[in-house]
Structure formats: C-alpha cells, structure tokens
C-alpha cells in the first residue's frame, strides 16, 4: 500500500511554539510538505478556509 503523504522531519524555521505550548507550523513547512491537510492551519499557503471548506488562493 503506497502512502502519498510526505513525512518530513521539522527543521529550524518550520515551526514555533505558541504561548500555550502548541507547535505551530510555518508557511515554509507547509510548502515543503507540498499539500494542504485541510485542518485550517494558521499559516496555510494554500488558502484553505476550514469554516467554508473552500480554497481562496489558487
């Protein structure tokens, strides 16, 4: 069974810790990963809106 998802080891600049202690991935990481996970990420470069379930960027 093939898994098309890339598994990347986070590097410097790929994420930061929020004041609450959560890991927040940056646009840099999302672009390296190469696809949108449709989770409504704060720094999504693909323009996905979780509330509308639509993409605003092309």
PDBQT receptor file of N, H, CA, C and O in Angstrom, charges set to zero:
ATOM      1  N   UNK A   1       0.845  -1.178   0.000  1.00  0.00    +0.000 N 
ATOM      2  CA  UNK A   1       0.000   0.000   0.000  1.00  0.00    +0.000 C 
ATOM      3  C   UNK A   1       0.893   1.244   0.000  1.00  0.00    +0.000 C 
ATOM      4  O   UNK A   1       1.738   1.390   0.884  1.00  0.00    +0.000 OA
ATOM      5  N   UNK A   2       0.723   2.130  -0.962  1.00  0.00    +0.000 N 
ATOM      6  H   UNK A   2       0.037   2.012  -1.680  1.00  0.00    +0.000 HD
ATOM      7  CA  UNK A   2       1.527   3.342  -1.064  1.00  0.00    +0.000 C 
ATOM      8  C   UNK A   2       0.907   4.470  -0.262  1.00  0.00    +0.000 C 
ATOM      9  O   UNK A   2      -0.310   4.654  -0.258  1.00  0.00    +0.000 OA
ATOM     10  N   UNK A   3       1.762   5.226   0.419  1.00  0.00    +0.000 N 
ATOM     11  H   UNK A   3       2.751   5.077   0.415  1.00  0.00    +0.000 HD
ATOM     12  CA  UNK A   3       1.321   6.387   1.174  1.00  0.00    +0.000 C 
ATOM     13  C   UNK A   3       1.850   7.622   0.453  1.00  0.00    +0.000 C 
ATOM     14  O   UNK A   3       3.057   7.863   0.475  1.00  0.00    +0.000 OA
ATOM     15  N   UNK A   4       0.978   8.421  -0.192  1.00  0.00    +0.000 N 
ATOM     16  H   UNK A   4      -0.003   8.225  -0.209  1.00  0.00    +0.000 HD
ATOM     17  CA  UNK A   4       1.449   9.572  -0.963  1.00  0.00    +0.000 C 
ATOM     18  C   UNK A   4       1.901  10.747  -0.112  1.00  0.00    +0.000 C 
ATOM     19  O   UNK A   4       2.489  11.691  -0.640  1.00  0.00    +0.000 OA
ATOM     20  N   UNK A   5       1.644  10.719   1.187  1.00  0.00    +0.000 N 
ATOM     21  H   UNK A   5       1.166   9.953   1.616  1.00  0.00    +0.000 HD
ATOM     22  CA  UNK A   5       1.997  11.844   2.053  1.00  0.00    +0.000 C 
ATOM     23  C   UNK A   5       3.489  11.817   2.381  1.00  0.00    +0.000 C 
ATOM     24  O   UNK A   5       4.066  10.763   2.650  1.00  0.00    +0.000 OA
ATOM     25  N   UNK A   6       4.099  13.007   2.352  1.00  0.00    +0.000 N 
ATOM     26  H   UNK A   6       3.630  13.863   2.134  1.00  0.00    +0.000 HD
ATOM     27  CA  UNK A   6       5.500  13.137   2.729  1.00  0.00    +0.000 C 
ATOM     28  C   UNK A   6       5.595  13.205   4.242  1.00  0.00    +0.000 C 
ATOM     29  O   UNK A   6       4.789  13.872   4.891  1.00  0.00    +0.000 OA
ATOM     30  N   UNK A   7       6.568  12.523   4.799  1.00  0.00    +0.000 N 
ATOM     31  H   UNK A   7       7.223  11.981   4.272  1.00  0.00    +0.000 HD
ATOM     32  CA  UNK A   7       6.839  12.643   6.222  1.00  0.00    +0.000 C 
ATOM     33  C   UNK A   7       8.165  13.383   6.335  1.00  0.00    +0.000 C 
ATOM     34  O   UNK A   7       9.214  12.861   5.956  1.00  0.00    +0.000 OA
ATOM     35  N   UNK A   8       8.108  14.595   6.855  1.00  0.00    +0.000 N 
ATOM     36  H   UNK A   8       7.256  15.018   7.163  1.00  0.00    +0.000 HD
ATOM     37  CA  UNK A   8       9.283  15.445   6.958  1.00  0.00    +0.000 C 
ATOM     38  C   UNK A   8       9.679  15.626   8.409  1.00  0.00    +0.000 C 
ATOM     39  O   UNK A   8       8.828  15.793   9.282  1.00  0.00    +0.000 OA
ATOM     40  N   UNK A   9      10.970  15.592   8.656  1.00  0.00    +0.000 N 
ATOM     41  H   UNK A   9      11.661  15.456   7.947  1.00  0.00    +0.000 HD
ATOM     42  CA  UNK A   9      11.465  15.911   9.982  1.00  0.00    +0.000 C 
ATOM     43  C   UNK A   9      11.563  17.429  10.076  1.00  0.00    +0.000 C 
ATOM     44  O   UNK A   9      12.281  18.045   9.288  1.00  0.00    +0.000 OA
ATOM     45  N   UNK A  10      10.855  18.047  11.023  1.00  0.00    +0.000 N 
ATOM     46  H   UNK A  10      10.272  17.547  11.663  1.00  0.00    +0.000 HD
ATOM     47  CA  UNK A  10      10.896  19.516  11.120  1.00  0.00    +0.000 C 
ATOM     48  C   UNK A  10      12.308  20.038  11.348  1.00  0.00    +0.000 C 
ATOM     49  O   UNK A  10      13.074  19.491  12.142  1.00  0.00    +0.000 OA
ATOM     50  N   UNK A  11      12.631  21.109  10.630  1.00  0.00    +0.000 N 
ATOM     51  H   UNK A  11      12.009  21.553   9.984  1.00  0.00    +0.000 HD
ATOM     52  CA  UNK A  11      13.920  21.769  10.745  1.00  0.00    +0.000 C 
ATOM     53  C   UNK A  11      13.706  23.175  11.298  1.00  0.00    +0.000 C 
ATOM     54  O   UNK A  11      12.568  23.609  11.477  1.00  0.00    +0.000 OA
ATOM     55  N   UNK A  12      14.791  23.880  11.565  1.00  0.00    +0.000 N 
ATOM     56  H   UNK A  12      15.715  23.528  11.419  1.00  0.00    +0.000 HD
ATOM     57  CA  UNK A  12      14.696  25.242  12.079  1.00  0.00    +0.000 C 
ATOM     58  C   UNK A  12      13.891  26.109  11.122  1.00  0.00    +0.000 C 
ATOM     59  O   UNK A  12      14.130  26.096   9.914  1.00  0.00    +0.000 OA
ATOM     60  N   UNK A  13      12.941  26.859  11.660  1.00  0.00    +0.000 N 
ATOM     61  H   UNK A  13      12.746  26.869  12.641  1.00  0.00    +0.000 HD
ATOM     62  CA  UNK A  13      12.097  27.725  10.855  1.00  0.00    +0.000 C 
ATOM     63  C   UNK A  13      10.822  27.064  10.369  1.00  0.00    +0.000 C 
ATOM     64  O   UNK A  13       9.976  27.727   9.769  1.00  0.00    +0.000 OA
ATOM     65  N   UNK A  14      10.664  25.763  10.618  1.00  0.00    +0.000 N 
ATOM     66  H   UNK A  14      11.351  25.224  11.106  1.00  0.00    +0.000 HD
ATOM     67  CA  UNK A  14       9.463  25.050  10.175  1.00  0.00    +0.000 C 
ATOM     68  C   UNK A  14       8.298  25.220  11.142  1.00  0.00    +0.000 C 
ATOM     69  O   UNK A  14       7.143  25.044  10.754  1.00  0.00    +0.000 OA
ATOM     70  N   UNK A  15       8.586  25.555  12.382  1.00  0.00    +0.000 N 
ATOM     71  H   UNK A  15       9.524  25.697  12.696  1.00  0.00    +0.000 HD
ATOM     72  CA  UNK A  15       7.509  25.734  13.356  1.00  0.00    +0.000 C 
ATOM     73  C   UNK A  15       7.997  26.607  14.508  1.00  0.00    +0.000 C 
ATOM     74  O   UNK A  15       9.194  26.852  14.664  1.00  0.00    +0.000 OA
ATOM     75  N   UNK A  16       7.056  27.061  15.293  1.00  0.00    +0.000 N 
ATOM     76  H   UNK A  16       6.085  26.862  15.166  1.00  0.00    +0.000 HD
ATOM     77  CA  UNK A  16       7.372  27.760  16.534  1.00  0.00    +0.000 C 
ATOM     78  C   UNK A  16       6.370  27.305  17.577  1.00  0.00    +0.000 C 
ATOM     79  O   UNK A  16       5.326  26.742  17.247  1.00  0.00    +0.000 OA
ATOM     80  N   UNK A  17       6.691  27.549  18.825  1.00  0.00    +0.000 N 
ATOM     81  H   UNK A  17       7.540  28.007  19.093  1.00  0.00    +0.000 HD
ATOM     82  CA  UNK A  17       5.781  27.186  19.907  1.00  0.00    +0.000 C 
ATOM     83  C   UNK A  17       4.916  28.380  20.258  1.00  0.00    +0.000 C 
ATOM     84  O   UNK A  17       5.419  29.488  20.443  1.00  0.00    +0.000 OA
ATOM     85  N   UNK A  18       3.618  28.153  20.350  1.00  0.00    +0.000 N 
ATOM     86  H   UNK A  18       3.209  27.253  20.199  1.00  0.00    +0.000 HD
ATOM     87  CA  UNK A  18       2.682  29.204  20.728  1.00  0.00    +0.000 C 
ATOM     88  C   UNK A  18       2.820  29.442  22.241  1.00  0.00    +0.000 C 
ATOM     89  O   UNK A  18       3.418  28.628  22.943  1.00  0.00    +0.000 OA
ATOM     90  N   UNK A  19       2.270  30.548  22.736  1.00  0.00    +0.000 N 
ATOM     91  H   UNK A  19       1.784  31.209  22.165  1.00  0.00    +0.000 HD
ATOM     92  CA  UNK A  19       2.308  30.789  24.190  1.00  0.00    +0.000 C 
ATOM     93  C   UNK A  19       1.650  29.663  24.998  1.00  0.00    +0.000 C 
ATOM     94  O   UNK A  19       1.979  29.451  26.165  1.00  0.00    +0.000 OA
ATOM     95  N   UNK A  20       0.725  28.952  24.364  1.00  0.00    +0.000 N 
ATOM     96  H   UNK A  20       0.458  29.125  23.416  1.00  0.00    +0.000 HD
ATOM     97  CA  UNK A  20       0.055  27.828  25.044  1.00  0.00    +0.000 C 
ATOM     98  C   UNK A  20       0.883  26.547  24.995  1.00  0.00    +0.000 C 
ATOM     99  O   UNK A  20       0.531  25.553  25.630  1.00  0.00    +0.000 OA
ATOM    100  N   UNK A  21       1.993  26.570  24.235  1.00  0.00    +0.000 N 
ATOM    101  H   UNK A  21       2.279  27.377  23.719  1.00  0.00    +0.000 HD
ATOM    102  CA  UNK A  21       2.871  25.407  24.156  1.00  0.00    +0.000 C 
ATOM    103  C   UNK A  21       2.623  24.495  22.969  1.00  0.00    +0.000 C 
ATOM    104  O   UNK A  21       3.206  23.413  22.894  1.00  0.00    +0.000 OA
ATOM    105  N   UNK A  22       1.766  24.910  22.031  1.00  0.00    +0.000 N 
ATOM    106  H   UNK A  22       1.293  25.789  22.091  1.00  0.00    +0.000 HD
ATOM    107  CA  UNK A  22       1.497  24.102  20.849  1.00  0.00    +0.000 C 
ATOM    108  C   UNK A  22       2.518  24.380  19.754  1.00  0.00    +0.000 C 
ATOM    109  O   UNK A  22       3.039  25.492  19.663  1.00  0.00    +0.000 OA
ATOM    110  N   UNK A  23       2.805  23.398  18.935  1.00  0.00    +0.000 N 
ATOM    111  H   UNK A  23       2.382  22.495  19.009  1.00  0.00    +0.000 HD
ATOM    112  CA  UNK A  23       3.682  23.562  17.793  1.00  0.00    +0.000 C 
ATOM    113  C   UNK A  23       2.855  24.133  16.639  1.00  0.00    +0.000 C 
ATOM    114  O   UNK A  23       1.849  23.540  16.250  1.00  0.00    +0.000 OA
ATOM    115  N   UNK A  24       3.260  25.256  16.100  1.00  0.00    +0.000 N 
ATOM    116  H   UNK A  24       4.077  25.737  16.416  1.00  0.00    +0.000 HD
ATOM    117  CA  UNK A  24       2.553  25.898  15.001  1.00  0.00    +0.000 C 
ATOM    118  C   UNK A  24       3.463  25.895  13.774  1.00  0.00    +0.000 C 
ATOM    119  O   UNK A  24       4.501  26.557  13.762  1.00  0.00    +0.000 OA
ATOM    120  N   UNK A  25       3.073  25.154  12.755  1.00  0.00    +0.000 N 
ATOM    121  H   UNK A  25       2.230  24.617  12.765  1.00  0.00    +0.000 HD
ATOM    122  CA  UNK A  25       3.896  25.041  11.552  1.00  0.00    +0.000 C 
ATOM    123  C   UNK A  25       3.804  26.315  10.723  1.00  0.00    +0.000 C 
ATOM    124  O   UNK A  25       2.741  26.924  10.607  1.00  0.00    +0.000 OA
ATOM    125  N   UNK A  26       4.935  26.705  10.150  1.00  0.00    +0.000 N 
ATOM    126  H   UNK A  26       5.799  26.210  10.244  1.00  0.00    +0.000 HD
ATOM    127  CA  UNK A  26       5.027  27.918   9.349  1.00  0.00    +0.000 C 
ATOM    128  C   UNK A  26       4.708  27.628   7.885  1.00  0.00    +0.000 C 
ATOM    129  O   UNK A  26       4.601  26.473   7.472  1.00  0.00    +0.000 OA
ATOM    130  N   UNK A  27       4.559  28.704   7.113  1.00  0.00    +0.000 N 
ATOM    131  H   UNK A  27       4.646  29.642   7.449  1.00  0.00    +0.000 HD
ATOM    132  CA  UNK A  27       4.327  28.560   5.675  1.00  0.00    +0.000 C 
ATOM    133  C   UNK A  27       5.470  27.775   5.039  1.00  0.00    +0.000 C 
ATOM    134  O   UNK A  27       5.242  26.970   4.136  1.00  0.00    +0.000 OA
ATOM    135  N   UNK A  28       6.691  28.003   5.504  1.00  0.00    +0.000 N 
ATOM    136  H   UNK A  28       6.876  28.656   6.237  1.00  0.00    +0.000 HD
ATOM    137  CA  UNK A  28       7.866  27.287   4.998  1.00  0.00    +0.000 C 
ATOM    138  C   UNK A  28       7.657  25.776   5.070  1.00  0.00    +0.000 C 
ATOM    139  O   UNK A  28       7.923  25.064   4.102  1.00  0.00    +0.000 OA
ATOM    140  N   UNK A  29       7.185  25.290   6.211  1.00  0.00    +0.000 N 
ATOM    141  H   UNK A  29       6.969  25.869   6.998  1.00  0.00    +0.000 HD
ATOM    142  CA  UNK A  29       6.972  23.858   6.387  1.00  0.00    +0.000 C 
ATOM    143  C   UNK A  29       5.859  23.353   5.465  1.00  0.00    +0.000 C 
ATOM    144  O   UNK A  29       5.999  22.310   4.826  1.00  0.00    +0.000 OA
ATOM    145  N   UNK A  30       4.766  24.093   5.404  1.00  0.00    +0.000 N 
ATOM    146  H   UNK A  30       4.653  24.940   5.923  1.00  0.00    +0.000 HD
ATOM    147  CA  UNK A  30       3.642  23.655   4.562  1.00  0.00    +0.000 C 
ATOM    148  C   UNK A  30       4.063  23.551   3.094  1.00  0.00    +0.000 C 
ATOM    149  O   UNK A  30       3.675  22.606   2.406  1.00  0.00    +0.000 OA
ATOM    150  N   UNK A  31       4.845  24.505   2.616  1.00  0.00    +0.000 N 
ATOM    151  H   UNK A  31       5.159  25.272   3.174  1.00  0.00    +0.000 HD
ATOM    152  CA  UNK A  31       5.300  24.463   1.232  1.00  0.00    +0.000 C 
ATOM    153  C   UNK A  31       6.242  23.292   0.989  1.00  0.00    +0.000 C 
ATOM    154  O   UNK A  31       6.194  22.676  -0.076  1.00  0.00    +0.000 OA
ATOM    155  N   UNK A  32       7.099  22.972   1.958  1.00  0.00    +0.000 N 
ATOM    156  H   UNK A  32       7.139  23.472   2.823  1.00  0.00    +0.000 HD
ATOM    157  CA  UNK A  32       7.987  21.808   1.814  1.00  0.00    +0.000 C 
ATOM    158  C   UNK A  32       7.179  20.519   1.771  1.00  0.00    +0.000 C 
ATOM    159  O   UNK A  32       7.501  19.591   1.029  1.00  0.00    +0.000 OA
ATOM    160  N   UNK A  33       6.120  20.478   2.582  1.00  0.00    +0.000 N 
ATOM    161  H   UNK A  33       5.858  21.231   3.185  1.00  0.00    +0.000 HD
ATOM    162  CA  UNK A  33       5.273  19.278   2.624  1.00  0.00    +0.000 C 
ATOM    163  C   UNK A  33       4.568  19.081   1.289  1.00  0.00    +0.000 C 
ATOM    164  O   UNK A  33       4.431  17.952   0.817  1.00  0.00    +0.000 OA
ATOM    165  N   UNK A  34       4.120  20.175   0.680  1.00  0.00    +0.000 N 
ATOM    166  H   UNK A  34       4.231  21.092   1.063  1.00  0.00    +0.000 HD
ATOM    167  CA  UNK A  34       3.606  20.094  -0.679  1.00  0.00    +0.000 C 
ATOM    168  C   UNK A  34       2.120  19.869  -0.854  1.00  0.00    +0.000 C 
ATOM    169  O   UNK A  34       1.671  19.693  -1.987  1.00  0.00    +0.000 OA
ATOM    170  N   UNK A  35       1.338  19.866   0.204  1.00  0.00    +0.000 N 
ATOM    171  H   UNK A  35       1.703  20.010   1.124  1.00  0.00    +0.000 HD
ATOM    172  CA  UNK A  35      -0.112  19.695   0.065  1.00  0.00    +0.000 C 
ATOM    173  C   UNK A  35      -0.812  20.306   1.270  1.00  0.00    +0.000 C 
ATOM    174  O   UNK A  35      -0.195  20.533   2.310  1.00  0.00    +0.000 OA
ATOM    175  N   UNK A  36      -2.091  20.565   1.123  1.00  0.00    +0.000 N 
ATOM    176  H   UNK A  36      -2.592  20.381   0.278  1.00  0.00    +0.000 HD
ATOM    177  CA  UNK A  36      -2.897  21.120   2.204  1.00  0.00    +0.000 C 
ATOM    178  C   UNK A  36      -3.553  19.973   2.971  1.00  0.00    +0.000 C 
ATOM    179  O   UNK A  36      -4.107  19.051   2.372  1.00  0.00    +0.000 OA
ATOM    180  N   UNK A  37      -3.486  20.039   4.297  1.00  0.00    +0.000 N 
ATOM    181  H   UNK A  37      -3.036  20.788   4.784  1.00  0.00    +0.000 HD
ATOM    182  CA  UNK A  37      -4.089  18.995   5.131  1.00  0.00    +0.000 C 
ATOM    183  C   UNK A  37      -5.545  19.300   5.475  1.00  0.00    +0.000 C 
ATOM    184  O   UNK A  37      -6.224  18.477   6.089  1.00  0.00    +0.000 OA
ATOM    185  N   UNK A  38      -6.026  20.476   5.083  1.00  0.00    +0.000 N 
ATOM    186  H   UNK A  38      -5.474  21.145   4.584  1.00  0.00    +0.000 HD
ATOM    187  CA  UNK A  38      -7.399  20.915   5.318  1.00  0.00    +0.000 C 
ATOM    188  C   UNK A  38      -7.768  20.927   6.798  1.00  0.00    +0.000 C 
ATOM    189  O   UNK A  38      -8.887  20.573   7.171  1.00  0.00    +0.000 OA
ATOM    190  N   UNK A  39      -6.817  21.336   7.638  1.00  0.00    +0.000 N 
ATOM    191  H   UNK A  39      -5.908  21.623   7.335  1.00  0.00    +0.000 HD
ATOM    192  CA  UNK A  39      -7.063  21.449   9.070  1.00  0.00    +0.000 C 
ATOM    193  C   UNK A  39      -7.254  22.895   9.508  1.00  0.00    +0.000 C 
ATOM    194  O   UNK A  39      -7.458  23.158  10.694  1.00  0.00    +0.000 OA
ATOM    195  N   UNK A  40      -7.192  23.830   8.573  1.00  0.00    +0.000 N 
ATOM    196  H   UNK A  40      -7.026  23.617   7.611  1.00  0.00    +0.000 HD
ATOM    197  CA  UNK A  40      -7.351  25.241   8.911  1.00  0.00    +0.000 C 
ATOM    198  C   UNK A  40      -6.121  25.827   9.575  1.00  0.00    +0.000 C 
ATOM    199  O   UNK A  40      -6.242  26.644  10.488  1.00  0.00    +0.000 OA
ATOM    200  N   UNK A  41      -4.950  25.428   9.135  1.00  0.00    +0.000 N 
ATOM    201  H   UNK A  41      -4.852  24.764   8.394  1.00  0.00    +0.000 HD
ATOM    202  CA  UNK A  41      -3.691  25.883   9.737  1.00  0.00    +0.000 C 
ATOM    203  C   UNK A  41      -3.548  27.400   9.651  1.00  0.00    +0.000 C 
ATOM    204  O   UNK A  41      -3.952  28.023   8.669  1.00  0.00    +0.000 OA
ATOM    205  N   UNK A  42      -2.974  27.973  10.686  1.00  0.00    +0.000 N 
ATOM    206  H   UNK A  42      -2.646  27.467  11.484  1.00  0.00    +0.000 HD
ATOM    207  CA  UNK A  42      -2.782  29.415  10.804  1.00  0.00    +0.000 C 
ATOM    208  C   UNK A  42      -1.957  29.986   9.651  1.00  0.00    +0.000 C 
ATOM    209  O   UNK A  42      -2.238  31.093   9.193  1.00  0.00    +0.000 OA
ATOM    210  N   UNK A  43      -0.958  29.264   9.176  1.00  0.00    +0.000 N 
ATOM    211  H   UNK A  43      -0.730  28.364   9.548  1.00  0.00    +0.000 HD
ATOM    212  CA  UNK A  43      -0.050  29.760   8.136  1.00  0.00    +0.000 C 
ATOM    213  C   UNK A  43      -0.204  29.000   6.816  1.00  0.00    +0.000 C 
ATOM    214  O   UNK A  43       0.772  28.820   6.088  1.00  0.00    +0.000 OA
ATOM    215  N   UNK A  44      -1.407  28.562   6.509  1.00  0.00    +0.000 N 
ATOM    216  H   UNK A  44      -2.200  28.708   7.100  1.00  0.00    +0.000 HD
ATOM    217  CA  UNK A  44      -1.647  27.784   5.286  1.00  0.00    +0.000 C 
ATOM    218  C   UNK A  44      -1.374  28.621   4.034  1.00  0.00    +0.000 C 
ATOM    219  O   UNK A  44      -2.034  29.639   3.822  1.00  0.00    +0.000 OA
ATOM    220  N   UNK A  45      -0.410  28.208   3.201  1.00  0.00    +0.000 N 
ATOM    221  H   UNK A  45       0.126  27.382   3.374  1.00  0.00    +0.000 HD
ATOM    222  CA  UNK A  45      -0.128  28.949   1.975  1.00  0.00    +0.000 C 
ATOM    223  C   UNK A  45      -1.084  28.590   0.842  1.00  0.00    +0.000 C 
ATOM    224  O   UNK A  45      -1.030  29.184  -0.235  1.00  0.00    +0.000 OA
ATOM    225  N   UNK A  46      -1.953  27.622   1.088  1.00  0.00    +0.000 N 
ATOM    226  H   UNK A  46      -1.997  27.139   1.963  1.00  0.00    +0.000 HD
ATOM    227  CA  UNK A  46      -2.863  27.150   0.039  1.00  0.00    +0.000 C 
ATOM    228  C   UNK A  46      -4.216  27.848   0.091  1.00  0.00    +0.000 C 
ATOM    229  O   UNK A  46      -5.043  27.653  -0.800  1.00  0.00    +0.000 OA
ATOM    230  N   UNK A  47      -4.455  28.659   1.122  1.00  0.00    +0.000 N 
ATOM    231  H   UNK A  47      -3.783  28.818   1.845  1.00  0.00    +0.000 HD
ATOM    232  CA  UNK A  47      -5.676  29.446   1.200  1.00  0.00    +0.000 C 
ATOM    233  C   UNK A  47      -6.908  28.679   1.628  1.00  0.00    +0.000 C 
ATOM    234  O   UNK A  47      -8.025  29.087   1.310  1.00  0.00    +0.000 OA
ATOM    235  N   UNK A  48      -6.736  27.578   2.341  1.00  0.00    +0.000 N 
ATOM    236  H   UNK A  48      -5.828  27.246   2.599  1.00  0.00    +0.000 HD
ATOM    237  CA  UNK A  48      -7.894  26.795   2.767  1.00  0.00    +0.000 C 
ATOM    238  C   UNK A  48      -8.601  27.472   3.941  1.00  0.00    +0.000 C 
ATOM    239  O   UNK A  48      -7.958  27.925   4.888  1.00  0.00    +0.000 OA
ATOM    240  N   UNK A  49      -9.922  27.535   3.867  1.00  0.00    +0.000 N 
ATOM    241  H   UNK A  49     -10.445  27.167   3.098  1.00  0.00    +0.000 HD
ATOM    242  CA  UNK A  49     -10.737  28.095   4.936  1.00  0.00    +0.000 C 
ATOM    243  C   UNK A  49     -11.573  26.956   5.514  1.00  0.00    +0.000 C 
ATOM    244  O   UNK A  49     -12.453  26.419   4.842  1.00  0.00    +0.000 OA
ATOM    245  N   UNK A  50     -11.294  26.595   6.755  1.00  0.00    +0.000 N 
ATOM    246  H   UNK A  50     -10.579  27.031   7.301  1.00  0.00    +0.000 HD
ATOM    247  CA  UNK A  50     -11.982  25.467   7.385  1.00  0.00    +0.000 C 
ATOM    248  C   UNK A  50     -13.476  25.725   7.574  1.00  0.00    +0.000 C 
ATOM    249  O   UNK A  50     -14.275  24.790   7.521  1.00  0.00    +0.000 OA
ATOM    250  N   UNK A  51     -13.859  26.982   7.792  1.00  0.00    +0.000 N 
ATOM    251  H   UNK A  51     -13.210  27.742   7.834  1.00  0.00    +0.000 HD
ATOM    252  CA  UNK A  51     -15.261  27.314   8.011  1.00  0.00    +0.000 C 
ATOM    253  C   UNK A  51     -16.099  27.135   6.751  1.00  0.00    +0.000 C 
ATOM    254  O   UNK A  51     -17.243  26.688   6.823  1.00  0.00    +0.000 OA
ATOM    255  N   UNK A  52     -15.527  27.487   5.584  1.00  0.00    +0.000 N 
ATOM    256  H   UNK A  52     -14.597  27.851   5.526  1.00  0.00    +0.000 HD
ATOM    257  CA  UNK A  52     -16.271  27.376   4.334  1.00  0.00    +0.000 C 
ATOM    258  C   UNK A  52     -15.919  26.114   3.548  1.00  0.00    +0.000 C 
ATOM    259  O   UNK A  52     -16.596  25.771   2.579  1.00  0.00    +0.000 OA
ATOM    260  N   UNK A  53     -14.855  25.425   3.971  1.00  0.00    +0.000 N 
ATOM    261  H   UNK A  53     -14.305  25.704   4.758  1.00  0.00    +0.000 HD
ATOM    262  CA  UNK A  53     -14.359  24.237   3.277  1.00  0.00    +0.000 C 
ATOM    263  C   UNK A  53     -13.981  24.547   1.825  1.00  0.00    +0.000 C 
ATOM    264  O   UNK A  53     -14.202  23.737   0.924  1.00  0.00    +0.000 OA
ATOM    265  N   UNK A  54     -13.402  25.745   1.617  1.00  0.00    +0.000 N 
ATOM    266  H   UNK A  54     -13.222  26.403   2.348  1.00  0.00    +0.000 HD
ATOM    267  CA  UNK A  54     -13.016  26.164   0.265  1.00  0.00    +0.000 C 
ATOM    268  C   UNK A  54     -11.614  26.764   0.286  1.00  0.00    +0.000 C 
ATOM    269  O   UNK A  54     -11.094  27.157   1.331  1.00  0.00    +0.000 OA
ATOM    270  N   UNK A  55     -11.027  26.820  -0.895  1.00  0.00    +0.000 N 
ATOM    271  H   UNK A  55     -11.449  26.501  -1.743  1.00  0.00    +0.000 HD
ATOM    272  CA  UNK A  55      -9.720  27.428  -1.075  1.00  0.00    +0.000 C 
ATOM    273  C   UNK A  55      -9.913  28.824  -1.664  1.00  0.00    +0.000 C 
ATOM    274  O   UNK A  55     -10.705  29.012  -2.587  1.00  0.00    +0.000 OA
ATOM    275  N   UNK A  56      -9.179  29.808  -1.120  1.00  0.00    +0.000 N 
ATOM    276  H   UNK A  56      -8.536  29.656  -0.370  1.00  0.00    +0.000 HD
ATOM    277  CA  UNK A  56      -9.293  31.169  -1.628  1.00  0.00    +0.000 C 
ATOM    278  C   UNK A  56      -8.113  31.545  -2.517  1.00  0.00    +0.000 C 
ATOM    279  O   UNK A  56      -8.215  32.481  -3.309  1.00  0.00    +0.000 OA
ATOM    280  N   UNK A  57      -6.991  30.827  -2.397  1.00  0.00    +0.000 N 
ATOM    281  H   UNK A  57      -6.908  30.066  -1.753  1.00  0.00    +0.000 HD
ATOM    282  CA  UNK A  57      -5.824  31.071  -3.253  1.00  0.00    +0.000 C 
ATOM    283  C   UNK A  57      -5.770  30.020  -4.339  1.00  0.00    +0.000 C 
ATOM    284  O   UNK A  57      -6.318  28.928  -4.187  1.00  0.00    +0.000 OA
ATOM    285  N   UNK A  58      -5.124  30.344  -5.412  1.00  0.00    +0.000 N 
ATOM    286  H   UNK A  58      -4.679  31.231  -5.536  1.00  0.00    +0.000 HD
ATOM    287  CA  UNK A  58      -5.005  29.358  -6.500  1.00  0.00    +0.000 C 
ATOM    288  C   UNK A  58      -3.616  28.849  -6.607  1.00  0.00    +0.000 C 
ATOM    289  O   UNK A  58      -3.329  28.014  -7.465  1.00  0.00    +0.000 OA
TER     290      UNK A  58
